[in-house]
Amino acid sequence: MASKKWRSIDLLQMPG
């Protein structure tokens, strides 16, 4: 489960 690594990308891709 590589969620931590994706967390960074999630925040950048997340529509804020």
C-alpha positions in Angstrom: 0.0 0.0 0.0 1.9 3.0 -1.2 -0.6 5.6 -0.1 1.9 8.0 1.4 3.7 8.4 -1.9 0.4 9.1 -3.6 -0.7 11.4 -0.9 1.7 14.1 -2.3 0.3 13.8 -5.8 -3.3 13.6 -4.4 -2.9 17.0 -2.8 -1.5 18.5 -5.9 -4.2 16.9 -8.2 -6.9 17.6 -5.7 -9.0 20.5 -6.9 -8.5 23.1 -4.1 
